[in-house]
Structure formats: structure tokens, C-alpha cells
Amino acid sequence: MDKARTLEMTRIKPGARVLVAGATGYIGRILVRELVARGYRVVCLVRGPRGAGSDEGDAADPALTDTEVHLTDVCDPRALSALDLGGPPLDGVFSCLASRSGGIRDAWAVEHRANRNVMALAQRSGARQFVLLSAICVQKPLLAFQHAKLAFERDLIQSGLTFSIVRPTAFFKSLAGQVEAVQSGKPFTVFGDGELTACKPIAEADLACFLADCLTTADRGNAILPIGGPGEPITPRRQGELLFRLCGREPKFRQVPVRVFDVAIPALAALSRLVPRMADKAEFARIGRYYATESMLSWNPEIGAYDAAATPSWGTATLEDFYRHVLEHGMAGQELGQHKLF
Ligand SMILES: NC(=O)c1ccc[n+]([C@@H]2O[C@H](COP(=O)([O-])OP(=O)(O)OC[C@H]3O[C@@H](n4cnc5c(N)ncnc54)[C@H](OP(=O)(O)O)[C@@H]3O)[C@@H](O)[C@H]2O)c1
């Protein structure tokens, strides 16, 4: 029997019981709503009543309505092995876990070890498929969180579970950091001339649909799936021009040379040898340099360059739609948290 036919027979249809780790995160919350709307029985793992990373207190999270919520610590393998989910076995598992800080230790604790703990729970609970929210940037890994993500991707591929490793390009929210500044009359800041990188950003709701579809789409099983949004790739300068046009103002840019990172990174790295807690600051500077200089598009090894045409497109929402919405309604719900640079 060929691979497509085998996967066709094992599709996980609405009504099945699926678990979401990272259910309180930006994508996790939208994914949970999408799965509930499709008729899945959704089990959420959370570390606090409203997520320990949230500033919003203990109010019950409306995103988790109509789901089974289990409080646990995904970073503690003993807590997860003692966790009794009750009910019928799981059919599928999603992980939208991500380090909130992006620091080196936290990246390995969450992106690698916590995901391994969730994978062990998936295996113990009878799940057939594991859908991982990863990132397109792991194709060119230079940063701690990318190495941690890749280490887990390798573990997952070897696990025997049907895997879907979804590697999105930039989320819309990650391109929204300067909307309020531009709206209030400030210039749009770019690195270099603003044309050093490009991405095909994807709407969070479109990404949630893509993730949910992995349960029922035969060719998304045992696959690594880079995914971007619709339309042409966009550079930071074009993002700025778009924002100024929507605000009805003349474009005004502030250009920052990439070499600021080339000064900051070695200085912070040297300092971290004396003051270990500075290691994360050096890593944040490396993250900044990465996103200032690397495109969020598929890397084409044959031409040795990023390749927009080779980056699959998905969804219908455009960055222009999103900017219009934020300009009209503000950034509520788009909190960037510690991920400002990613
Ligand atoms: N931003 C982008 O443009 C972009 C692009 C491509 C890919 N990605 C990838 O997309 C993924 C998810 O992004 P996101 O914005 O949805 O993430 P997020 O909002 O930061 O959510 C992270 C989730 O992980 C949980 N978590 C983090 N640390 C934890 C810990 N120590 N113990 C228990 N739970 C923990 C959080 O729980 P709490 O609510 O309790 O903190 C939350 O549910 C990341 O892997 C990222 O690399 C992002």
C-alpha cells in the first residue's frame, strides 16, 4: 500500500480527541478555537488558570471554552507521566509550545525537553499523529532556539508517530511592532536599506486552519511543511511604504546599519564570560542580527539563496488587511511579549 493511501486511511476526523500543548499561546488559542469549531474534542495542557506567561490574571480563558483543561507542568517529565487525562485515548496531539523569553536555557527547556515530554504523553495515550508548530528559520540554524527546535524535530521524526512539522514564515503580529509608531508620526525603522530580507507573512487564523487540516490531509502526514501567506514576498521597506500609504502620510525611514549588531554581539558575549546572565542578552543580539539579515522564505540549496517561488503560499488574509485592522482597532490581542524581535 502506498504512503498516501496508508495516510488516507488513518485520517483523524472531527469527533476525535486531540490534545493541544501551548494552548494559551498566540497560535495555540486560535488553533483551539478552530479545532472546537470543527467538532474535535479538545484537551488543553496549561500551566496556570490563564497561563503563567499572561498578564491577565486568573480569569478563565475564553479561548479554552468547551475544552478539557488540565493544569500541569510540561517541563517536568514526572508531572506529565503522572497526568491522568481520563476519557478515551488521544487520537492526535498538537504542540504550539514556545519559549516565552527566547533565552538559551528556556529555549532548550521548552522547545526541546518540554516537547519531548509531550511526545512521550502522546505515545502513552495512544495518539497516532503529532503536529508540531515549528518555524521556517530552522532551515538555517544559527540560534539556540533553532537548534533546540531542530533537536525535537529529529526526535519526533524518529518516534514512530505520524508527524507533521509545520514551519511557518513570519506571523502578521511580528510585522506589527511599528504600526503605532508610524501612526503617531514617527519614522519606520529598517536595517540597511530595508531591502536586505523578505518574507511571505501568514495570518494566524490561516495558520490555525493549516495546522488543523494536517489531521485530515493525506499528504501532510510524515512531512516537513514550510508555509507562507498569499501574494508576493514583502521587504521591510515595502512594509513601511504600505503602512505610510494606509496612514495617508509620506514615507519616512530611519536606517540602522547592521554593523550595530557586529559591535554589540562580541561585546555582550565577552561580558557574559564575566557575568553569565548576560549570555541571554548576547543571544538576543544574535536573534536581532538574524532577523535583520535572513529572509523568512524557503532556502534553495541549488541556487544558494532564499527562493520566494519555492515558498508555499496558503490562506487568503493579506498583511494589508491586517494593517488596516490594527490601524482601526489597535493592537489589542496582538501583544508581542518577549517575541518582539522574532
Ligand atoms: N512570531 C513569528 O513570526 C513566528 C514565525 C514562525 C514560527 N513561529 C513559531 O511559532 C511558535 C509559537 O508562537 P506563539 O507566538 O504562538 O507563541 P507564544 O504566544 O509565546 O505561546 C507559547 C506557548 O508555550 C507555553 N509555554 C512557554 N513556556 C512554557 C513553560 N515553561 N511551561 C509551560 N508552558 C510554556 C505558553 O504558556 P503560557 O501562556 O503559560 O506562557 C504558551 O501557551 C514558536 O515556536 C515560534 O518560533 C513564530
The ligand as an SDF file (V2000), in Angstrom:
LIG
                    3D

 48 52  0  0  0  0  0  0  0  0999 V2000
    6.3490   35.0240   15.6460 N   0  0  0  0  0  0  0  0  0  0  0  0
    6.5780   34.6160   14.3990 C   0  0  0  0  0  0  0  0  0  0  0  0
    6.5810   35.3940   13.4370 O   0  0  0  0  0  0  0  0  0  0  0  0
    6.8200   33.1600   14.1440 C   0  0  0  0  0  0  0  0  0  0  0  0
    7.0560   32.7580   12.8360 C   0  0  0  0  0  0  0  0  0  0  0  0
    7.2360   31.4010   12.5740 C   0  0  0  0  0  0  0  0  0  0  0  0
    7.1830   30.4950   13.6040 C   0  0  0  0  0  0  0  0  0  0  0  0
    6.9830   30.9260   14.8740 N   0  0  0  0  0  0  0  0  0  0  0  0
    6.9410   29.9070   15.9270 C   0  0  0  0  0  0  0  0  0  0  0  0
    5.6010   29.7510   16.3960 O   0  0  0  0  0  0  0  0  0  0  0  0
    5.6300   29.1660   17.6860 C   0  0  0  0  0  0  0  0  0  0  0  0
    4.5180   29.6740   18.6270 C   0  0  0  0  0  0  0  0  0  0  0  0
    4.4570   31.0510   18.6260 O   0  0  0  0  0  0  0  0  0  0  0  0
    3.3840   31.8330   19.5200 P   0  0  0  0  0  0  0  0  0  0  0  0
    3.5670   33.2830   19.1860 O   0  0  0  0  0  0  0  0  0  0  0  0
    2.0220   31.2280   19.4440 O   0  0  0  0  0  0  0  0  0  0  0  0
    3.9810   31.5450   20.9990 O   0  0  0  0  0  0  0  0  0  0  0  0
    3.5150   32.1460   22.3840 P   0  0  0  0  0  0  0  0  0  0  0  0
    2.3400   33.0610   22.2200 O   0  0  0  0  0  0  0  0  0  0  0  0
    4.7220   32.6890   23.0590 O   0  0  0  0  0  0  0  0  0  0  0  0
    2.9770   30.8620   23.1810 O   0  0  0  0  0  0  0  0  0  0  0  0
    3.8470   29.9710   23.7990 C   0  0  0  0  0  0  0  0  0  0  0  0
    3.0540   28.8660   24.4630 C   0  0  0  0  0  0  0  0  0  0  0  0
    4.0050   27.9840   25.1150 O   0  0  0  0  0  0  0  0  0  0  0  0
    3.6890   27.9460   26.5270 C   0  0  0  0  0  0  0  0  0  0  0  0
    4.9150   27.8860   27.3370 N   0  0  0  0  0  0  0  0  0  0  0  0
    6.0320   28.6040   27.1620 C   0  0  0  0  0  0  0  0  0  0  0  0
    6.9290   28.3060   28.1120 N   0  0  0  0  0  0  0  0  0  0  0  0
    6.3490   27.3840   28.9120 C   0  0  0  0  0  0  0  0  0  0  0  0
    6.7640   26.6850   30.0680 C   0  0  0  0  0  0  0  0  0  0  0  0
    7.9690   26.8640   30.6050 N   0  0  0  0  0  0  0  0  0  0  0  0
    5.8980   25.8250   30.6370 N   0  0  0  0  0  0  0  0  0  0  0  0
    4.6700   25.6390   30.1000 C   0  0  0  0  0  0  0  0  0  0  0  0
    4.2040   26.2510   29.0010 N   0  0  0  0  0  0  0  0  0  0  0  0
    5.0470   27.1180   28.4130 C   0  0  0  0  0  0  0  0  0  0  0  0
    2.9690   29.2470   26.8280 C   0  0  0  0  0  0  0  0  0  0  0  0
    2.2310   29.0810   28.0000 O   0  0  0  0  0  0  0  0  0  0  0  0
    1.8950   30.3530   28.9540 P   0  0  0  0  0  0  0  0  0  0  0  0
    0.7180   31.0440   28.2930 O   0  0  0  0  0  0  0  0  0  0  0  0
    1.5710   29.7210   30.2530 O   0  0  0  0  0  0  0  0  0  0  0  0
    3.1210   31.2220   28.9750 O   0  0  0  0  0  0  0  0  0  0  0  0
    2.1120   29.3920   25.5630 C   0  0  0  0  0  0  0  0  0  0  0  0
    0.9900   28.5540   25.6460 O   0  0  0  0  0  0  0  0  0  0  0  0
    7.0700   29.3250   18.1670 C   0  0  0  0  0  0  0  0  0  0  0  0
    7.6650   28.0470   18.0630 O   0  0  0  0  0  0  0  0  0  0  0  0
    7.7070   30.2650   17.1710 C   0  0  0  0  0  0  0  0  0  0  0  0
    9.0980   30.0220   16.9900 O   0  0  0  0  0  0  0  0  0  0  0  0
    6.7910   32.2320   15.1690 C   0  0  0  0  0  0  0  0  0  0  0  0
  1  2  1  0
  2  3  2  0
  2  4  1  0
  4  5  1  0
  4 48  2  0
  5  6  2  0
  6  7  1  0
  7  8  2  0
  8  9  1  0
  8 48  1  0
  9 10  1  0
  9 46  1  0
 10 11  1  0
 11 12  1  0
 11 44  1  0
 12 13  1  0
 13 14  1  0
 14 15  2  0
 14 16  1  0
 14 17  1  0
 17 18  1  0
 18 19  2  0
 18 20  1  0
 18 21  1  0
 21 22  1  0
 22 23  1  0
 23 24  1  0
 23 42  1  0
 24 25  1  0
 25 26  1  0
 25 36  1  0
 26 27  1  0
 26 35  1  0
 27 28  2  0
 28 29  1  0
 29 30  1  0
 29 35  2  0
 30 31  1  0
 30 32  2  0
 32 33  1  0
 33 34  2  0
 34 35  1  0
 36 37  1  0
 36 42  1  0
 37 38  1  0
 38 39  2  0
 38 40  1  0
 38 41  1  0
 42 43  1  0
 44 45  1  0
 44 46  1  0
 46 47  1  0
M  CHG  2   8   1  16  -1
M  END
$$$$
